[in-house]
Amino acid sequence: MPMPTFDAWDVVKVPFPYTDRPVRRRRPALVVAAGPLASEHGLLWVVMITSAENRRWPGDVAVSDLEAAGLPAASVVRTAKIATIDAVTAERLGTLPASDRGRVTERLRAALAMS
């Protein structure tokens, strides 16, 4: 089976690891790094996407176009929760709207202390 290909800003469904328990649950996530990471190592860097009904965290970014993102309900990109996952475990759902990408980039830079 060929390796699936993904791009930054793809919304995917992946087995996202939890930090507070030894469990993985398939949930939506945003690809923030693919390219050579995926083609050379078969990995993706993703940040969690969660329900907008959950308690807000600093750095959360609301998804403005659920249909384009392939999401069924109001959601936020939780930039504080980043993970490395195997690309073969990901299923593409949609794409983060261009209008949301600048805010996600700003929040990731702040979280990673990057200038």
N, C-alpha and C positions, 0 to 999 in steps of 0.2 A: 504494500500500500504506500503511495507517495506521501511525503511529508506535507501537511497542510501549510499554506503560506498566509501570513498575517502582516498587517502594517500597523504602525502607530495610529492610534485613534479608532481602531476596530474595537467594537464591543463584542466580547466573547463569553461563553459559559465555560467555566473551569472548576476543577476541584480546588477551591480556595482554602488554604490552611488557616486554622485559628491559632492565635497566640496563647489563649488561656485554656485550651484543651486539645488532646491528641486526636483530633477529628478533622476531616476535610468534608466540605459540603459543596456540591455543584451550585454555583451561583454566578451571576454576571460580574464581569470585571472589564476594565479598560486596558488595552495594550498600550504601554508607554514606551516600550523598546522592543523591536523585532529585528529586521535587517540582518546584519552579520551574526548577531546573537542567536537568531533563529536558524539561519542557514548553516552556520559553522558548528553550533552547539545544540540545536534543537530546543532552545529555551526562549521564553518570553518573560519580560518584566510586566507585571500587571498591577493595577490598583483596584481595590474593591469598589463595587457598585452595590448600594444598599437601598432599602426602602426609604423614601422621604418621610415616612411616618415614624422612623426611629429617631431617638434623641440625636440632635445635631451635634457635630464635632467641629472645632475650628478647622478650617481647610476644606470643608465639604463644598462641592459645587453641584448645584441643581442641573439636571439634564433637561434641556429646554424642548427637545423634540423626541418624544418617546418612540414614535413610529420609526424614525430614521435610525434610532439606536437599537431597535428591536426589543424594547422593554415593555412589559405589560402594565406597569403601574408607575406612578410618580417615584422618581429615584434620584439619588445623589451619588456623585463620584466621591469616595472617601479617600482623599489623597494621603491620609496618615497611614493607611494600611496597604503596603506594597509587598508583593511576593514574586518569586521566581517559579515558574511552572514549566512543565514539559509541553512543548507546542502540540504534540500529538494528542494531548488530553483536551485541547481547546476546540470549541465549536463556535463559529462566527454567527453572531446575532444581527449585527448592524454596524453603524458608524456613529461616533460622537459628533453632533452638529458642530460645524466650524465656529459658530458663535460662542460655544462653550470652551473651546480649546485654549484660548488665551488665559482664562481664569484658572483652568487646570494647570497650565504651565507655570503660572505665577505661584500657585499654591504648592506645587511640587518643588519649585526652586526654593521657596521659603522653608519647606519641610526638610529639604536636603542641605540647607544652608549654602546653596549655590548662587553665584551671581551671574 
